[in-house]
């Protein structure tokens, strides 16, 4: 096959949405294999690797994100059912969650408040604009809710989405090693920390450790979203 034929074939395939869906799935399968092959090392998080592989493919093929998303939207649609599916491990840990609900609520409240306050405070100290500071407020909340909060308080939803994704990826990579360094062994504490600090991606990483850790991370992610959506706008209103 000549280079011209290869180019024509790629142009034809690139116009098919299923190509990008297939490449997304293959990228994650390859990343997950690498993750397992090297002993589930935090730095080789499959989400991080899959994102890097897809960015490389898009860059090499000069493909716009809009074209890519025409196919990847099918995976995006499954985020909803996947989030709802978190109810299963939560139900399995329901008795334990009920027994410790006060500690869970306090921990998530303090974690969410710390995440927002530190991010916004650091941005303010570095001279960031008001819209940028406000965009950082919901950085540890799952993307759809974070974008809604950002718009409500006067931030930039697009900037918030980017920051949330980077927060999740960074948190998923360093959460385990940091918790190990701090000698945090309890799966409940580890799950709460991952869910509050790194939302959905952190929760996925928590499930790699155990179902119990993942269940607590899922609970922390949900509570953090609710508490931030309610308290962050109220807190800013009080400051004004």
Phi, psi and omega per residue, in radians:
X1 nan 2.248 -3.109
X2 -1.336 2.786 3.086
X3 -0.976 -0.629 3.123
X4 -1.121 -0.695 3.119
X5 -1.180 -0.666 3.107
X6 -1.092 -0.733 3.130
X7 -1.112 -0.764 3.132
X8 -1.101 -0.686 3.121
X9 -1.132 -0.725 3.134
X10 -1.126 -0.731 3.120
X11 -1.045 -0.706 3.134
X12 -1.158 -0.818 -3.109
X13 -1.175 -0.644 -3.099
X14 -1.123 -0.406 3.107
X15 -1.449 -0.023 -3.131
X16 -1.762 2.048 -3.104
X17 -0.962 -0.578 -3.097
X18 -1.139 -0.382 3.093
X19 -1.053 -0.810 -3.077
X20 -1.281 -0.542 3.017
X21 -1.108 -0.798 -3.136
X22 -1.104 -0.779 3.139
X23 -1.125 -0.622 3.098
X24 -1.099 -0.805 3.140
X25 -1.153 -0.728 3.127
X26 -1.135 -0.669 3.125
X27 -1.098 -0.738 -3.137
X28 -1.227 -0.688 3.112
X29 -1.065 -0.775 3.116
X30 -1.111 -0.748 3.139
X31 -1.134 -0.705 3.132
X32 -1.159 -0.649 3.102
X33 -1.104 -0.775 3.114
X34 -1.076 -0.746 3.125
X35 -1.020 -0.793 3.136
X36 -1.249 -0.671 -3.074
X37 -1.084 -0.597 -3.105
X38 -1.825 0.505 2.987
X39 1.285 0.569 3.089
X40 0.964 0.767 3.100
X41 -1.186 2.429 -3.069
X42 -1.049 -0.641 -3.106
X43 -1.210 -0.287 3.123
X44 -1.844 0.677 3.110
X45 -0.971 2.271 -3.061
X46 -1.081 -0.569 3.108
X47 -1.145 -0.770 3.137
X48 -1.090 -0.813 -3.127
X49 -1.120 -0.748 -3.136
X50 -1.105 -0.725 3.097
X51 -1.076 -0.768 -3.137
X52 -1.099 -0.733 3.130
X53 -1.110 -0.750 -3.132
X54 -1.186 -0.695 3.085
X55 -1.056 -0.724 3.131
X56 -1.088 -0.775 3.140
X57 -1.112 -0.783 -3.140
X58 -1.105 -0.664 -3.136
X59 -1.213 -0.778 -3.116
X60 -1.155 -0.579 -3.101
X61 -1.683 0.026 3.132
X62 0.944 0.819 -3.116
X63 -1.767 2.312 3.129
X64 -1.296 2.725 3.111
X65 -1.109 -0.624 3.125
X66 -1.041 -0.757 3.105
X67 -1.123 -0.757 3.124
X68 -1.064 -0.748 -3.043
X69 -1.189 -0.361 3.076
X70 -0.997 -0.579 3.087
X71 -1.652 -0.689 -3.080
X72 -1.220 -0.231 -3.119
X73 -1.077 -0.393 3.110
X74 -1.192 -0.666 3.050
X75 -1.200 -0.713 3.113
X76 -1.005 -0.706 3.129
X77 -1.058 -0.592 -3.089
X78 -1.296 -0.148 3.088
X79 -1.075 -0.627 3.120
X80 -1.084 -1.014 3.093
X81 -1.016 -0.630 -3.142
X82 -1.131 -0.674 3.106
X83 -1.151 -0.747 3.110
X84 -1.098 -0.611 -3.123
X85 -1.121 -0.302 3.078
X86 -1.101 -0.291 3.114
X87 -1.108 -0.460 -3.108
X88 -1.144 -0.978 3.099
X89 -1.128 -0.535 3.081
X90 -1.106 -0.729 3.117
X91 -1.134 -0.646 3.141
X92 -1.171 -0.452 3.134
X93 -1.837 0.285 -2.993
X94 -1.023 -0.758 -3.115
X95 -1.073 -0.748 3.138
X96 -1.185 -0.704 3.128
X97 -1.113 -0.704 3.109
X98 -1.116 -0.682 -3.082
X99 -1.164 -0.507 -3.057
X100 -2.043 0.429 -2.989
X101 -1.093 -0.597 -3.140
X102 -1.157 -0.761 3.128
X103 -1.166 -0.681 3.126
X104 -1.091 -0.842 -3.112
X105 -1.085 -0.771 3.138
X106 -1.122 -0.775 -3.121
X107 -1.099 -0.766 3.141
X108 -1.186 -0.689 3.122
X109 -1.062 -0.849 3.139
X110 -1.154 -0.697 3.140
X111 -1.134 -0.777 3.131
X112 -1.120 -0.782 3.136
X113 -1.093 -0.720 3.134
X114 -1.126 -0.769 -3.115
X115 -1.044 -0.796 -3.123
X116 -1.214 -0.799 -3.065
X117 -1.129 -0.798 -3.118
X118 -1.132 -0.785 -3.115
X119 -1.105 -0.833 -3.115
X120 -1.208 -0.680 3.128
X121 -1.130 -0.744 3.133
X122 -1.121 -0.708 3.123
X123 -1.127 -0.719 3.124
X124 -1.111 -0.707 3.140
X125 -1.150 -0.496 3.139
X126 -1.564 0.094 3.052
X127 1.419 0.427 3.130
X128 -1.203 2.735 3.105
X129 -1.202 2.826 -3.117
X130 -1.059 -0.728 -3.127
X131 -1.121 -0.630 3.102
X132 -1.186 -0.747 3.115
X133 -1.044 -0.804 3.140
X134 -1.163 -0.558 3.123
X135 -1.163 -0.441 -3.133
X136 -1.407 -0.301 -3.068
X137 -0.930 -0.883 -3.099
X138 -1.660 0.549 -3.014
X139 -1.088 -0.431 -3.089
X140 -1.761 0.246 3.128
X141 -1.780 2.604 -3.140
X142 -0.985 2.518 -2.875
X143 -0.885 -0.923 -3.075
X144 -1.030 -0.723 -3.133
X145 -1.253 -0.688 3.137
X146 -1.067 -0.709 3.132
X147 -1.135 -0.684 3.102
X148 -1.140 -0.735 3.101
X149 -1.097 -0.791 -3.117
X150 -1.029 -0.773 3.119
X151 -1.114 -0.665 -3.116
X152 -1.144 -0.660 -3.042
X153 -1.661 -0.010 3.089
X154 1.743 0.269 3.094
X155 -1.536 -2.990 3.104
X156 -1.863 1.858 -3.083
X157 -0.959 -0.675 -3.133
X158 -1.128 -0.776 3.094
X159 -1.099 -0.704 3.115
X160 -1.060 -0.758 -3.139
X161 -1.030 -0.762 3.134
X162 -1.110 -0.783 -3.121
X163 -1.134 -0.703 3.130
X164 -1.082 -0.792 -3.136
X165 -1.102 -0.779 3.117
X166 -1.119 -0.665 3.103
X167 -1.088 -0.774 3.139
X168 -1.101 -0.784 -3.134
X169 -1.135 -0.837 -3.137
X170 -1.097 -0.744 3.138
X171 -1.119 -0.703 3.133
X172 -1.117 -0.562 -3.121
X173 -1.325 -0.749 -2.995
X174 -1.735 -0.239 -3.039
X175 -1.012 -0.889 -3.122
X176 -1.034 -0.928 3.131
X177 -1.041 -0.688 3.136
X178 -1.146 -0.750 3.122
X179 -1.152 -0.652 3.068
X180 -1.111 -0.749 3.141
X181 -1.082 -0.622 3.127
X182 -1.492 0.049 3.107
X183 1.066 0.631 3.048
X184 -1.540 1.865 -3.060
X185 -1.843 -0.441 -3.078
X186 -1.085 2.165 -3.118
X187 -1.079 -0.498 3.119
X188 -1.196 -0.787 3.127
X189 -1.156 -0.697 3.133
X190 -1.128 -0.731 -3.141
X191 -1.122 -0.779 3.128
X192 -1.066 -0.745 -3.135
X193 -1.105 -0.757 -3.124
X194 -1.191 -0.714 -3.123
X195 -1.180 -0.691 -3.125
X196 -1.268 -0.714 -3.014
X197 -1.510 -0.501 -2.999
X198 -2.299 0.328 3.067
X199 0.659 -2.238 -2.990
X200 -1.124 -0.742 -3.130
X201 -1.182 -0.662 3.067
X202 -1.134 -0.647 3.105
X203 -1.127 -0.737 3.095
X204 -1.060 -0.694 3.107
X205 -1.162 -0.644 3.126
X206 -1.099 -0.636 3.119
X207 -1.164 -0.386 3.060
X208 -1.160 -0.480 -3.139
X209 -1.405 -0.879 3.107
X210 -3.006 2.828 3.119
X211 -1.140 -0.587 -3.138
X212 -1.195 -0.777 3.104
X213 -1.066 -0.744 3.134
X214 -1.130 -0.687 3.129
X215 -1.102 -0.759 3.118
X216 -1.181 -0.605 3.091
X217 -1.155 -0.727 3.103
X218 -1.094 -0.714 3.093
X219 -1.124 -0.753 3.138
X220 -1.118 -0.714 3.136
X221 -1.078 -0.783 -3.127
X222 -1.163 -0.813 -3.133
X223 -1.133 -0.685 3.136
X224 -1.082 -0.706 3.125
X225 -1.104 -0.783 -3.123
X226 -1.146 -0.842 -3.087
X227 -1.133 -0.713 3.139
X228 -1.172 -0.711 -3.132
X229 -1.096 -0.548 -3.113
X230 -1.572 -0.827 -2.961
X231 -1.475 -0.557 -3.114
X232 -1.122 -0.868 3.081
X233 -1.059 -0.650 3.123
X234 -1.156 -0.705 3.127
X235 -1.132 -0.738 3.110
X236 -1.182 -0.611 3.102
X237 -1.118 -0.672 3.125
X238 -1.155 -0.634 3.127
X239 -1.199 -0.546 -3.121
X240 -1.387 nan nan
